[in-house]
Amino acid sequence: MTTGDAVEVDSLVVRYGDTVAVNGISFRARHGEVTALLGRNGAGKTSTIECCEGLRRASSGTIRVLGHDPLREHLHVAARVGVMLQDGGVGPGARVGTLIRHYCAVHDRGVDPDELVRRVGLGGRTKHAWRRLSGGERQRLSLALALAAAPDVAFLDEPTAGLDLDGREMVRDVLGELTARGCAVVLASHDLDEVQRVAHHVVILHNGMVVANDTIGALCSGGRRLEDVFREVTR
């Protein structure tokens, strides 16, 4: 199993005009671990993740994903990375089964589309179009598309949003399977209780800066809740 740092972010700055959305942050995400990127709305999470995915250009700083620049070497990185976008990024007419088969074929990493459909609980929805899916079913489909890459790094944006209890348990199981084979998972979420259950490492952003960066065990030592830690450092 691969070990060490899969994602390296150093002194990252992202500006939108005169607004500094991300202000010199640094952190690491290791193979075989779930690293949670937390923050209130506008803290800089989305901008940071988009830079790591190679979807946004940083104003300054460096990023390495699997040792490569995700923007300049995007095709190389994208072949080994799974991305779950919060809005799905799927056309309303796209059908579940067709879409999953297409993603598996494009990545060509040995993922069985039928097994993937079963794994995310969409076996009865393969002929349904995106627009006919419930919010939870859309989340399941978005997760499946990220898993189609058999990723070495997975960027998951709010993976449990809108999911029922069974869906949340499925996501936990998937995260366990990913990390067990050495995948580095970078997860953005507002569900702090869920993060406390699944994360190994937590990075908290506030006003575009890192205000906490440690293991979940260290942050929640002495029986502290992650929610309490979060409130303290983001006041």
DASUL-V82269 format. One record per residue. N is the residue number from 0. SS is DSSP state (H for helix, E for strand, - for the rest). PSI is psi in whole degrees, 0 to 359 (999 if undefined). OMEGA is omega in degrees with one decimal (* if undefined). Layout:
<<N,SS,PSI,OMEGA> <N,SS,PSI,OMEGA>>
This chain:
<<0,-,135,178.6> <1,-,139,178.0> <2,-,177,178.9> <3,-,192,-175.6> <4,E,127,176.5> <5,E,327,179.1> <6,E,128,179.8> <7,E,118,178.9> <8,E,123,-177.0> <9,E,119,174.0> <10,E,42,-177.1> <11,E,129,174.6> <12,E,133,175.5> <13,E,122,178.8> <14,E,144,170.2> <15,E,95,-173.1> <16,-,235,179.8> <17,-,355,-177.7> <18,E,128,176.4> <19,E,106,-178.2> <20,E,325,178.6> <21,E,125,-167.2> <22,E,76,171.6> <23,E,39,-175.9> <24,E,152,176.6> <25,E,138,173.1> <26,E,170,178.6> <27,E,150,170.7> <28,E,125,-172.3> <29,E,151,171.6> <30,-,142,176.5> <31,-,13,-180.0> <32,-,154,170.1> <33,E,118,175.6> <34,E,119,-177.8> <35,E,129,176.9> <36,E,112,-173.1> <37,E,159,176.8> <38,E,157,176.1> <39,-,169,176.6> <40,-,131,-179.9> <41,-,6,-177.9> <42,-,341,-179.8> <43,-,5,-177.0> <44,H,308,-175.0> <45,H,317,178.9> <46,H,319,179.9> <47,H,313,-178.4> <48,H,321,178.8> <49,H,324,175.3> <50,H,319,178.9> <51,H,328,179.3> <52,H,351,-176.9> <53,-,19,-179.1> <54,-,350,-179.8> <55,-,142,179.6> <56,-,130,176.8> <57,-,151,174.7> <58,-,324,174.5> <59,E,172,-176.4> <60,E,177,-178.8> <61,E,149,175.4> <62,E,137,172.9> <63,E,127,174.5> <64,E,117,-174.8> <65,-,33,177.0> <66,-,4,-175.4> <67,E,154,173.8> <68,-,117,-174.4> <69,-,343,178.3> <70,-,308,-177.0> <71,-,330,179.6> <72,-,45,-169.4> <73,H,315,-176.9> <74,H,320,179.1> <75,H,316,-178.3> <76,H,316,-175.6> <77,H,331,-179.2> <78,-,339,-175.5> <79,-,11,-175.4> <80,E,137,173.1> <81,E,137,-176.5> <82,E,126,174.2> <83,E,107,-179.7> <84,-,149,-177.6> <85,-,326,-179.6> <86,-,6,176.4> <87,-,318,-178.7> <88,-,29,-174.8> <89,-,139,176.3> <90,-,143,-174.7> <91,-,335,-178.6> <92,-,355,-177.6> <93,-,134,-179.2> <94,E,144,-172.4> <95,H,303,-175.7> <96,H,316,-179.4> <97,H,317,-177.3> <98,H,315,-179.0> <99,H,319,177.5> <100,H,320,179.7> <101,H,313,-178.9> <102,H,319,179.0> <103,H,321,-179.7> <104,H,318,-179.0> <105,H,314,-179.2> <106,H,327,176.2> <107,-,51,-179.0> <108,-,19,175.0> <109,-,14,179.6> <110,-,128,178.1> <111,-,116,-176.6> <112,H,325,179.4> <113,H,319,177.3> <114,H,323,179.4> <115,H,318,175.9> <116,H,314,179.5> <117,H,319,-175.1> <118,H,323,-178.1> <119,-,4,173.8> <120,-,34,180.0> <121,-,24,-176.9> <122,-,329,-179.7> <123,-,9,-174.0> <124,-,14,-172.2> <125,-,332,-178.8> <126,-,1,-179.3> <127,-,142,174.1> <128,E,157,179.2> <129,H,317,-175.4> <130,H,342,-179.6> <131,H,358,-178.9> <132,-,149,172.5> <133,-,170,179.1> <134,H,317,179.3> <135,H,322,178.3> <136,H,325,176.4> <137,H,322,176.3> <138,H,318,178.6> <139,H,319,179.2> <140,H,317,179.1> <141,H,321,176.9> <142,H,318,179.3> <143,H,320,-179.1> <144,H,326,175.5> <145,H,323,-178.1> <146,H,341,-179.4> <147,-,339,-179.8> <148,-,357,-170.3> <149,-,58,-163.8> <150,-,148,168.1> <151,-,337,171.5> <152,E,134,178.3> <153,E,125,175.0> <154,E,113,-174.4> <155,E,117,-177.9> <156,E,112,179.5> <157,-,57,-173.7> <158,-,337,-178.5> <159,-,2,-178.4> <160,-,129,176.4> <161,-,2,-178.6> <162,-,147,174.8> <163,-,185,-176.0> <164,H,316,179.5> <165,H,321,179.1> <166,H,320,178.8> <167,H,320,178.0> <168,H,322,177.1> <169,H,316,179.7> <170,H,317,178.1> <171,H,317,179.6> <172,H,317,179.7> <173,H,317,178.6> <174,H,320,177.9> <175,H,320,179.2> <176,H,318,-179.8> <177,H,310,-176.4> <178,H,330,179.7> <179,H,331,179.0> <180,-,9,172.0> <181,-,4,177.9> <182,-,140,172.0> <183,E,124,179.8> <184,E,124,173.1> <185,E,117,-169.5> <186,E,128,173.2> <187,E,132,-177.0> <188,-,154,170.5> <189,-,356,-178.7> <190,-,89,-172.2> <191,H,327,177.1> <192,H,319,179.0> <193,H,318,177.9> <194,H,318,-179.9> <195,H,331,-179.8> <196,H,327,-168.8> <197,H,340,-171.8> <198,-,147,170.9> <199,-,324,-175.3> <200,E,145,-177.4> <201,E,133,173.4> <202,E,120,-179.1> <203,E,127,178.0> <204,E,146,175.2> <205,E,123,-177.2> <206,-,39,175.2> <207,-,6,-178.6> <208,E,155,176.4> <209,E,123,179.1> <210,E,351,173.1> <211,E,140,-177.6> <212,E,96,-174.7> <213,E,176,176.5> <214,E,156,178.5> <215,H,327,179.2> <216,H,319,-179.7> <217,H,317,-178.6> <218,H,326,-175.4> <219,-,28,179.1> <220,H,155,178.9> <221,H,22,177.9> <222,H,11,179.6> <223,-,149,175.7> <224,-,144,179.2> <225,H,326,179.2> <226,H,320,179.7> <227,H,318,177.0> <228,H,315,-179.2> <229,H,314,-179.2> <230,H,321,-178.7> <231,H,316,-172.0> <232,H,352,-179.1> <233,-,19,178.3> <234,-,999,*>>
